[in-house]
Amino acid sequence: MSRARTSRRTAGRRPGSLAAAVAAACAPGATADSVVAACLSLAKDGTRAAIEKVCEVASRYTDFESALFSFCGRRWPRTTRSARTTAPPPWEQKNPSRLHAIEELPVALGMVVVAGGDFRHAVLGAVNYGRDCDSIATMAGAVTGALGSPVPQDWSKTVAEASRLDLWEPAATLTVVTREVFAHDVDRRRAHERAFAELGGAGCSD
């Protein structure tokens, strides 16, 4: 996570900062605040300033209905720029801005803070924010999901039925594959240790 490339962006977003947020959320005992702290430790320039400001405002609220008035009223004019509005100047078109930040990730993290890490609360807040709300909700959902807050069953059921997809099978398959890969890695590591011990070295697993 410490090597996440926080300065790169794809389609107007900062994938490194989002990856860092999800990785931090997966850590045992992680909270919304610890996720934000991890992002702030890695983000740079305008992105860092935007995350810091948005989350500072978000910390004053515990429900998205109240937070939305402040969020939407501000629009973060000095720190964020919507991917759909003002085009960057020529010198920023192929490089991250040092002064501005795309608003999606900061607002998504703000909604995670408002929701206290709750999936439903964060996603509803993100959707009702408007603007690029699909991206904001996706990011907020990814972080809160990694924190362990489940997707509401009624939402899953509605989406699965409308899409005619089994949303559970891919997750179950990935879980099986993950366990198999981990077991293989453990076996390979222990084989290395046995080979090293035969040369007279000390074991590492003990």
Buried (B, 14 or more C-beta within 10 A) or exposed (E): BEEBEBBEBEEBBBBBBBBBBBBBBBBEEBBBBBBBEBBBEBBBBBBBBBBBBBBEBBBEBEEBEEBBEEBEEBEBEEBBBBBEEEEBEEEBEEEBBEEBBBBBBBBBBBBBBBBBBBBBBBBBBBBBBEBBBEBBBBBBBBBBBBBEBEBEEEEEEEEEEEEEEEEEEEEEEEEEEEEEEEEEEEEEEEEEBEEEEEEEEEEEEE
